[in-house]
């Protein structure tokens, strides 16, 4: 990979930006208290596809799940929907069909969609995507490059270390010798407090908000439509312990009024491979919120083993 020069002057501290980011994340919780399952007008609230799970075969159910995910990621008019589709694909691990769509989205014209693709690649934990992620270190938008650097670092890859050092360095100059001479182009200043706050909020959202935490657009969606991050976090933790009582709790949560809780529960249920769980996930294919039904579609494919079958066939 060709190495170019990182902008040398970064004049604002990372701490200030992250403080703003934390305030932004805190404000979402207060905002959520005034919302309910009733939706506000939002570009990402597209109608659910017509689907009757009571009169469909298992093969048709799987085909419907893939169609929902593919249509979302390729939607030409709604970046929010592409982001939400990528969030769902990121839960599917090494599935070849899913990773192919994630890689394609790294070339999207929308900065938040490219960021979502980077974060989805990281969520898959698929090490075959490291080359694609390294290419994103030279993205013209610092938000994308920063997200790629963070994602690679979590995978044990130090390719983006120069970008992380540049952010930490603040008003000092990044020193190429500290990062083995590996420098990347960033065509926007990283010293802008607003940019730092946005990047901090992005990373915080991706850690705290589960299926919704991909890209600032998805973060704003979360704020507008409600979502209790503490409940989502609790589901994420409980998903590490697979027992029948917890499974039943997750199935019950699929009817929760909060879309974040429904989506998080659906994601967790993808690890349970039984017919009652698959049937419960199937019912969410007609959910009013795209992130919920897309997460349910991906979880259904994982629960039924179809995502593995598809990956092996490709």
C-alpha positions as CSV (number, residue, x, y, z in Angstrom):
1,X,0.0,0.0,0.0
2,X,1.3,3.4,-0.9
3,X,2.0,5.5,2.2
4,X,1.4,9.3,2.0
5,X,1.7,12.2,4.4
6,X,-0.7,12.8,7.3
7,X,-1.6,16.5,8.0
8,X,1.1,17.6,10.4
9,X,-0.8,20.2,12.6
10,X,-3.5,19.0,15.0
11,X,-4.2,21.8,17.5
12,X,-7.0,20.7,19.8
13,X,-7.0,18.1,22.6
14,X,-8.8,14.8,22.2
15,X,-10.1,15.2,25.7
16,X,-12.2,18.2,24.9
17,X,-13.7,16.5,21.9
18,X,-14.5,13.4,23.9
19,X,-16.2,15.4,26.6
20,X,-18.5,16.9,24.0
21,X,-19.1,13.4,22.7
22,X,-20.1,12.1,26.2
23,X,-22.5,15.1,26.6
24,X,-24.0,14.2,23.2
25,X,-24.5,10.6,24.3
26,X,-26.0,11.6,27.6
27,X,-28.5,13.9,25.8
28,X,-29.9,10.9,23.8
29,X,-31.0,9.3,27.1
30,X,-32.9,12.3,28.1
31,X,-34.5,12.6,24.7
32,X,-35.6,9.0,24.7
33,X,-37.7,9.6,27.8
34,X,-40.1,11.7,25.7
35,X,-40.5,9.1,22.9
36,X,-42.6,6.0,22.5
37,X,-43.2,3.2,20.0
38,X,-45.2,5.6,17.9
39,X,-42.9,6.7,15.2
40,X,-42.0,10.2,14.1
41,X,-41.6,11.0,10.4
42,X,-38.2,9.6,9.3
43,X,-36.6,8.7,6.0
44,X,-35.6,5.3,7.5
45,X,-39.1,4.4,8.4
46,X,-39.8,2.6,5.2
47,X,-42.8,0.2,4.9
48,X,-42.3,-3.4,6.0
49,X,-42.4,-5.8,3.0
50,X,-45.6,-7.9,2.6
51,X,-44.8,-11.3,4.0
52,X,-47.0,-14.0,5.5
53,X,-44.9,-16.4,7.7
54,X,-47.9,-18.6,8.3
55,X,-48.0,-19.7,4.7
56,X,-44.4,-19.8,3.7
57,X,-41.8,-22.6,3.6
58,X,-38.4,-22.5,5.4
59,X,-36.7,-21.8,2.0
60,X,-39.0,-18.9,1.3
61,X,-38.4,-17.5,4.8
62,X,-34.6,-17.6,4.3
63,X,-35.0,-16.0,0.8
64,X,-37.2,-13.3,2.4
65,X,-34.5,-12.6,5.0
66,X,-31.8,-12.2,2.4
67,X,-34.0,-10.0,0.2
68,X,-34.7,-7.7,3.1
69,X,-31.0,-7.3,3.9
70,X,-29.9,-6.9,0.2
71,X,-32.6,-4.4,-0.6
72,X,-31.7,-2.3,2.5
73,X,-28.0,-2.2,1.8
74,X,-28.6,-1.2,-1.9
75,X,-31.4,1.3,-1.3
76,X,-30.4,4.3,-3.4
77,X,-32.5,6.9,-1.6
78,X,-32.1,6.3,2.1
79,X,-28.6,6.3,3.7
80,X,-30.2,5.5,7.0
81,X,-31.5,2.3,5.6
82,X,-28.2,1.3,4.1
83,X,-26.6,1.9,7.5
84,X,-29.2,-0.2,9.3
85,X,-28.7,-3.0,6.8
86,X,-25.0,-2.9,7.4
87,X,-25.5,-3.1,11.1
88,X,-27.5,-6.3,10.6
89,X,-24.9,-7.8,8.2
90,X,-22.2,-7.1,10.8
91,X,-23.8,-9.7,13.1
92,X,-23.3,-12.5,10.6
93,X,-19.6,-13.3,11.1
94,X,-17.7,-14.9,8.3
95,X,-20.7,-15.3,6.0
96,X,-19.4,-14.6,2.5
97,X,-22.6,-13.1,1.1
98,X,-22.8,-10.6,4.0
99,X,-19.1,-9.6,3.9
100,X,-19.3,-9.1,0.1
101,X,-22.0,-6.5,0.7
102,X,-20.1,-4.9,3.5
103,X,-17.0,-4.5,1.4
104,X,-19.0,-3.0,-1.5
105,X,-20.5,-0.4,1.0
106,X,-17.0,0.8,1.8
107,X,-17.2,2.6,-1.6
108,X,-20.5,4.3,-0.9
109,X,-20.6,8.1,-1.5
110,X,-22.1,8.7,1.9
111,X,-19.6,9.2,4.7
112,X,-21.8,7.6,7.4
113,X,-22.5,4.6,5.2
114,X,-18.8,4.1,4.6
115,X,-18.2,4.4,8.4
116,X,-21.0,1.9,9.0
117,X,-19.3,-0.5,6.6
118,X,-16.0,-0.2,8.5
119,X,-17.7,-0.8,11.8
120,X,-19.7,-3.7,10.4
121,X,-16.5,-5.3,9.1
122,X,-15.1,-5.0,12.6
123,X,-18.2,-6.5,14.2
124,X,-17.9,-9.6,12.0
125,X,-14.4,-10.3,13.5
126,X,-13.5,-11.6,10.0
127,X,-9.7,-11.2,9.6
128,X,-10.0,-11.6,5.9
129,X,-11.3,-8.1,5.8
130,X,-8.2,-6.5,7.2
131,X,-6.9,-5.5,3.8
132,X,-10.1,-3.7,3.0
133,X,-10.0,-2.0,6.3
134,X,-6.4,-0.8,5.7
135,X,-7.5,0.7,2.4
136,X,-10.0,2.8,4.4
137,X,-7.2,4.4,6.4
138,X,-6.7,6.7,3.4
139,X,-10.4,7.7,3.1
140,X,-10.8,11.4,2.5
141,X,-13.0,11.8,5.6
142,X,-11.3,11.7,9.0
143,X,-14.4,10.0,10.5
144,X,-13.9,7.0,8.3
145,X,-10.1,6.8,8.6
146,X,-10.4,7.1,12.4
147,X,-13.0,4.4,12.6
148,X,-10.8,2.1,10.4
149,X,-7.8,2.8,12.7
150,X,-9.9,1.9,15.8
151,X,-11.4,-1.2,14.2
152,X,-8.0,-2.5,13.0
153,X,-6.4,-1.8,16.4
154,X,-9.2,-3.9,18.1
155,X,-8.2,-6.7,15.7
156,X,-4.6,-6.5,16.7
157,X,-3.5,-4.7,13.5
158,X,-1.4,-1.6,14.0
159,X,-1.7,-0.2,10.5
160,X,-3.6,2.8,11.6
161,X,-1.5,3.7,14.6
162,X,-0.3,6.9,13.0
163,X,-3.8,8.2,12.8
164,X,-4.5,7.4,16.5
165,X,-1.2,9.1,17.5
166,X,-2.2,12.2,15.5
167,X,-5.4,12.5,17.4
168,X,-3.8,12.0,20.8
169,X,-1.0,14.3,19.9
170,X,-3.3,17.3,19.8
171,X,-1.3,20.5,19.2
172,X,2.0,18.6,18.7
173,X,3.2,17.2,15.4
174,X,2.8,13.6,14.6
175,X,6.2,11.9,14.4
176,X,6.6,9.4,11.6
177,X,9.4,7.6,13.3
178,X,7.0,6.6,16.1
179,X,4.9,4.6,13.7
180,X,7.4,2.9,11.6
181,X,7.1,5.4,8.8
182,X,3.6,4.4,8.1
183,X,1.6,7.5,7.4
184,X,-1.8,8.0,5.8
185,X,-3.6,10.8,4.1
186,X,-6.3,12.6,6.0
187,X,-7.8,15.4,4.0
188,X,-9.6,17.2,6.8
189,X,-8.2,18.6,10.0
190,X,-8.6,16.4,13.0
191,X,-8.1,19.3,15.4
192,X,-11.7,20.5,14.9
193,X,-13.6,20.0,18.2
194,X,-16.8,19.3,16.3
195,X,-15.1,16.6,14.3
196,X,-13.5,15.0,17.4
197,X,-16.9,15.1,19.2
198,X,-18.6,13.4,16.3
199,X,-15.9,10.7,16.1
200,X,-16.1,10.2,19.9
201,X,-19.9,10.0,19.8
202,X,-19.6,7.5,16.9
203,X,-17.4,5.1,18.8
204,X,-19.4,5.5,22.0
205,X,-22.6,4.8,20.1
206,X,-21.1,1.7,18.4
207,X,-20.1,0.4,21.8
208,X,-23.3,1.3,23.7
209,X,-26.2,1.2,21.3
210,X,-25.9,-2.3,19.8
211,X,-27.6,-2.6,16.4
212,X,-28.2,1.1,16.3
213,X,-24.7,2.2,17.0
214,X,-23.4,2.5,13.4
215,X,-22.7,5.9,12.0
216,X,-23.9,9.3,13.2
217,X,-27.1,9.0,11.0
218,X,-28.1,5.9,12.9
219,X,-27.2,7.6,16.2
220,X,-29.5,10.5,15.3
221,X,-32.2,7.9,14.4
222,X,-31.8,6.4,17.8
223,X,-32.3,9.9,19.4
224,X,-35.4,10.6,17.4
225,X,-37.1,7.3,17.9
226,X,-36.2,6.4,21.4
227,X,-33.9,3.8,22.9
228,X,-32.6,3.0,26.4
229,X,-29.0,2.1,26.0
230,X,-28.8,0.6,29.6
231,X,-31.4,-2.0,28.6
232,X,-29.6,-2.7,25.4
233,X,-26.3,-3.1,27.2
234,X,-28.0,-5.5,29.7
235,X,-29.2,-7.6,26.8
236,X,-25.7,-7.6,25.3
237,X,-24.3,-8.9,28.6
238,X,-27.0,-11.5,29.1
239,X,-26.5,-12.8,25.6
240,X,-23.1,-14.2,26.7
241,X,-25.0,-16.7,28.9
242,X,-27.2,-19.0,26.8
243,X,-29.9,-20.6,29.0
244,X,-33.6,-21.4,28.5
245,X,-34.8,-18.7,31.0
246,X,-32.7,-16.1,29.3
247,X,-33.9,-17.2,25.9
248,X,-37.5,-16.8,27.1
249,X,-36.7,-13.4,28.4
250,X,-35.3,-12.3,25.0
251,X,-38.4,-13.7,23.2
252,X,-40.6,-11.7,25.5
253,X,-38.5,-8.6,24.8
254,X,-39.3,-8.9,21.1
255,X,-42.7,-7.3,21.9
256,X,-41.1,-4.4,23.9
257,X,-42.3,-0.9,23.0
258,X,-38.6,0.2,22.7
259,X,-37.2,-0.5,19.2
260,X,-33.6,-0.7,20.5
261,X,-34.6,-3.4,23.0
262,X,-36.5,-5.4,20.3
263,X,-33.5,-5.2,18.0
264,X,-31.0,-6.1,20.7
265,X,-33.1,-9.1,21.7
266,X,-33.4,-10.3,18.1
267,X,-29.7,-10.1,17.7
268,X,-29.1,-12.1,20.8
269,X,-31.6,-14.8,19.8
270,X,-29.6,-15.5,16.6
271,X,-27.4,-17.7,18.9
272,X,-30.3,-20.0,19.7
273,X,-30.9,-22.8,17.2
274,X,-34.4,-24.1,17.8
275,X,-37.7,-23.8,15.9
276,X,-39.6,-21.7,18.5
277,X,-36.8,-19.0,18.4
278,X,-36.8,-19.0,14.6
279,X,-40.6,-18.6,14.6
280,X,-40.4,-15.7,17.0
281,X,-37.8,-13.9,14.9
282,X,-39.8,-14.5,11.8
283,X,-42.7,-12.5,13.3
284,X,-40.4,-9.4,13.4
285,X,-40.0,-9.4,9.6
286,X,-43.0,-7.1,9.6
287,X,-41.9,-4.8,12.4
288,X,-42.6,-1.1,11.8
289,X,-38.9,-0.2,12.4
290,X,-36.4,-1.2,9.7
291,X,-33.5,-1.7,12.1
292,X,-35.6,-4.2,14.1
293,X,-36.7,-6.2,11.1
294,X,-33.3,-6.2,9.5
295,X,-31.6,-7.4,12.7
296,X,-34.3,-10.0,13.0
297,X,-33.7,-11.1,9.4
298,X,-29.9,-11.6,10.1
299,X,-30.6,-13.3,13.4
300,X,-33.1,-15.7,11.7
301,X,-30.5,-16.7,9.2
302,X,-28.0,-17.3,12.0
303,X,-30.5,-19.2,14.2
304,X,-31.6,-21.5,11.4
305,X,-28.0,-22.1,10.2
306,X,-28.8,-20.6,6.8
307,X,-26.1,-18.0,7.0
308,X,-23.5,-20.8,7.4
309,X,-25.0,-22.8,4.6
310,X,-24.9,-19.8,2.3
311,X,-21.3,-19.0,3.2
312,X,-20.2,-22.6,2.5
313,X,-22.0,-22.7,-0.9
314,X,-20.4,-19.5,-2.2
